[in-house]
Amino acid sequence: MLPSLTSLLITLLALAVVLGLILLAQRLARITGLAPKGGGRLRLEETLALDPRRRLHLVACDGRHVLLLTGGGRDQVIGWLSGPEARP
C-alpha cells in the first residue's frame, strides 16, 4: 500500500512548517534572552586529527587554554597554556 502523492506532499509540507516553527522559536528565544548566545566559559578553539582515532583539542576556559588529547586508550590533559603562546 503506497501512500498517494497528495498525502505525501501534505506530510512533507507539514514537516517543513514544523521545522520552520522550531527555527523561529530558537531565534525568538535568542533575541529575547531566553537562550544563551554562546558566550559561555568553555569554547572549543581548534581540533587537530592526529590519526583516525586520536584528536588534539585546544579548549578555552576562563581566558586560559588547555590542550586535550582524546580518542586513544584514555583521554589526557596535555597541559595548560597561558599568555601569548596560547593563541598564535
C-alpha positions in Angstrom: 0.0 0.0 0.0 1.7 3.1 -1.2 0.5 6.5 0.0 -0.9 8.7 -2.6 1.1 11.6 -3.9 -1.2 14.1 -2.3 -0.8 12.7 1.2 3.0 12.5 0.7 3.1 16.2 -0.3 0.9 17.2 2.7 3.2 15.3 5.0 6.3 17.0 3.6 4.7 20.4 3.8 3.7 19.7 7.5 7.2 18.7 8.3 8.6 21.9 6.7 6.2 24.0 8.7 7.1 22.3 12.0 10.8 22.7 11.3 10.3 26.4 10.4 8.4 26.9 13.6 11.2 25.3 15.6 13.8 27.6 13.9 11.6 30.6 14.5 11.2 29.7 18.2 15.0 29.4 18.5 15.6 32.8 17.0 13.0 34.4 19.2 14.5 32.8 22.3 17.9 34.2 21.4 16.6 37.7 20.7 14.6 37.8 23.9 17.5 36.5 26.0 15.8 33.2 27.0 18.5 31.1 25.2 22.3 31.6 25.7 24.1 33.4 23.0 27.3 31.3 23.1 29.3 33.5 25.5 29.9 30.7 28.0 33.0 29.9 29.9 34.1 27.0 27.7 34.9 27.3 24.0 36.5 24.9 21.5 39.1 26.9 19.7 40.7 24.2 17.3 40.8 20.5 16.7 43.6 18.6 15.0 43.2 15.0 13.9 46.4 13.1 14.7 45.3 9.8 13.3 41.9 8.1 12.6 41.2 7.7 16.3 43.1 10.4 18.2 42.4 14.2 18.2 44.1 17.1 19.9 41.7 19.8 21.1 42.6 23.4 22.1 39.9 24.5 24.6 39.5 27.9 26.1 38.3 28.1 29.7 38.0 31.4 31.6 40.7 33.1 29.4 43.1 30.2 29.7 43.7 27.4 27.1 44.2 23.7 27.7 45.3 21.0 25.3 43.3 17.8 25.4 44.2 14.5 23.7 41.1 12.4 23.1 40.3 9.1 21.4 43.2 6.9 22.5 43.1 4.3 25.2 42.3 7.2 27.6 41.8 10.9 27.3 44.6 13.1 28.7 45.2 16.7 29.6 48.4 17.6 27.8 48.8 20.9 29.5 47.5 24.4 30.3 48.7 27.4 28.1 48.7 31.0 29.2 49.9 34.2 27.7 50.7 34.9 24.1 51.6 31.3 23.3 48.0 30.3 24.0 46.8 31.8 20.7 49.4 32.4 17.9 
